[in-house]
Amino acid sequence: MSEDLQEALSAAASELEVPGAAAGVIAEGVEHYGFHGVTSAENPLSVDESTLFQFGSTGKTYTATAVLRLVERGEVDLDAPARTYIPELKLKDDDVARRVTVLQLLNHTAGWTGDRLDSTGDGDDALAKYVELMAGFDQVSPPGAEVSYNNASLSLAGRIIEKVTGSTFEQAIKDLLLTPLGMDHTFFFANDVMTRRFAVGHTRHEDGRITVNRPWAMPRSMAPAGGMSAPAADQLRWARFHLGTGTSVDGTRILSEELLGRMQQPTADMAGSALGDAVGISWLLRDVGGVQLVGHGGTTNGQHSAFAMVPERGFAFISMTNCGPNGPELNQRLSVWALEQFAGVVEEKPEPVLLGDEALMVYAGRYETVAAIVHVSAQAGRLAARVEVKPEMAALLRESGEELPEPEPVMLLGMLGGEGDRFVGADGPAKGLKGYFRRDATGSIDGLHLGGRLANKVAAGA
């Protein structure tokens, strides 16, 4: 079966022109691996079993698991306000600052703008400084009311870990998780990574060029939201732990089986979202033909990862790539293949329905998040969505040394039948992408859930 994985990985990576990738599967207790390509277009070394990739937001599940270790010790209460542990917490809405709970930080329902990736330096006070900045973050929805993907709330959760343990976040994760689980090759800091074989991010441009992305690392303020690097074997070790009963490989108890299982139970619904059907405690959950999938992929600057488990079948899949925008497509293709090949899980593709442009006009308009503007219009029975990066976000990217992403192609979206105002990407790079429109108490469309983020409607369509 390892040969099949290797063949599928190499075929997809070659077709999609992804410079380097690593993949792994657990099936019937056995691990299978595949590796492809090179670490860097500028300094090409072969990707192998030791190669470290950034795995981005899968790291949120590490933050959540560390919090649950503190819950089990009686040092943190998931239902307690975050201010219990960070009395100095200030937010734009003081009522939210008083009420928002630890759990709401971990299930993306805190409600403030979550895509602020501000760098607050490389010192041990990076998270403390970031939390101070949150006093200026706009509140989009009341705490607990709506799932909207939120990097900032995980950084706040990381600060809680610091306050409770008296350690830096990175040291706490090492002490609470990495060392007990024997994950000796998972690292936060570039100084640890740079002495080993590691992947760098790339962008494949429309003209076919593939260039290295800079900077390599995410800001330290984002470490709890996704700032680690690991080889494929350590990622599968993380999967084994979450497929298990809460013990390490040698039988040491890390977390109670009850709390480990609770992470995989729904705490907030988001049916129709690109992220899945529900959020557990950081894990993203979806149902495929009555089978529960538990997962959480990630994205950093030019590196993209996938992580999915089918607990009832003892299956796990991981994939890490070093190029965008083609890396996510590789991860998706390989994930679909591995789920069917190793776990017998086949996902039916939703078929959109054609509607007249007049019927679609209710959805047309301008929608905004802190980072982007989404222009939605009706076009020959489909909706056309064009995403535009806001000038202030573009300025932040330039200040951090990142290249501005190339403009996204227009996404064609088809509405789905049944309940809710759900849609799916009908063609092109957005094909298969799920989302939905939100209605207010009067029944009017007032929001768009795209890519896991809630964008508020600020203007009607022409």
HELIX and SHEET records of a PDB file:
HELIX    1   1 SER A    2  LEU A   16  1                                  15    
HELIX    2   2 GLY A   56  THR A   58  5                                   3    
HELIX    3   3 GLY A   59  GLU A   72  1                                  14    
HELIX    4   4 ALA A   82  THR A   84  5                                   3    
HELIX    5   5 ASP A   94  ARG A   99  1                                   6    
HELIX    6   6 VAL A  102  LEU A  106  1                                   5    
HELIX    7   7 ALA A  126  LEU A  133  1                                   8    
HELIX    8   8 MET A  134  GLY A  136  5                                   3    
HELIX    9   9 ASN A  151  THR A  165  1                                  15    
HELIX   10  10 PHE A  169  ILE A  173  1                                   5    
HELIX   11  11 LYS A  174  LEU A  178  3                                   5    
HELIX   12  12 ALA A  190  VAL A  193  1                                   4    
HELIX   13  13 ARG A  220  MET A  222  5                                   3    
HELIX   14  14 ALA A  223  GLY A  226  1                                   4    
HELIX   15  15 ALA A  232  LEU A  243  1                                  12    
HELIX   16  16 GLU A  257  ARG A  262  1                                   6    
HELIX   17  17 PRO A  311  ARG A  313  5                                   3    
HELIX   18  18 ASN A  326  ALA A  343  1                                  18    
HELIX   19  19 ASP A  357  LEU A  360  1                                   4    
HELIX   20  20 PRO A  391  GLU A  399  1                                   9    
HELIX   21  21 GLY A  428  ALA A  430  5                                   3    
SHEET    1   A 8 VAL A  30  GLY A  37  0                                        
SHEET    2   A 8 GLY A  20  ALA A  27 -1                                        
SHEET    3   A 8 PHE A 315  THR A 321 -1                                        
SHEET    4   A 8 HIS A 304  VAL A 310 -1                                        
SHEET    5   A 8 VAL A 291  GLY A 295 -1                                        
SHEET    6   A 8 LEU A 284  VAL A 288 -1                                        
SHEET    7   A 8 GLY A 276  VAL A 279 -1                                        
SHEET    8   A 8 ALA A 268  SER A 273 -1                                        
SHEET    1   B 5 VAL A  30  GLY A  37  0                                        
SHEET    2   B 5 GLY A  20  ALA A  27 -1                                        
SHEET    3   B 5 PHE A 315  THR A 321 -1                                        
SHEET    4   B 5 HIS A 304  VAL A 310 -1                                        
SHEET    5   B 5 GLY A 298  THR A 299 -1                                        
SHEET    1   C 2 PHE A  53  GLN A  54  0                                        
SHEET    2   C 2 SER A 229  ALA A 230 -1                                        
SHEET    1   D 2 HIS A 202  ARG A 204  0                                        
SHEET    2   D 2 ILE A 210  VAL A 212 -1                                        
SHEET    1   E 9 GLY A 365  GLU A 368  0                                        
SHEET    2   E 9 ALA A 372  GLN A 379 -1                                        
SHEET    3   E 9 ARG A 382  VAL A 389 -1                                        
SHEET    4   E 9 MET A 411  MET A 415 -1                                        
SHEET    5   E 9 ASP A 421  ASP A 427 -1                                        
SHEET    6   E 9 LYS A 434  ARG A 439 -1                                        
SHEET    7   E 9 ILE A 445  LEU A 450 -1                                        
SHEET    8   E 9 ARG A 453  ALA A 460 -1                                        
SHEET    9   E 9 GLY A 365  GLU A 368 -1                                        
END                                                                             
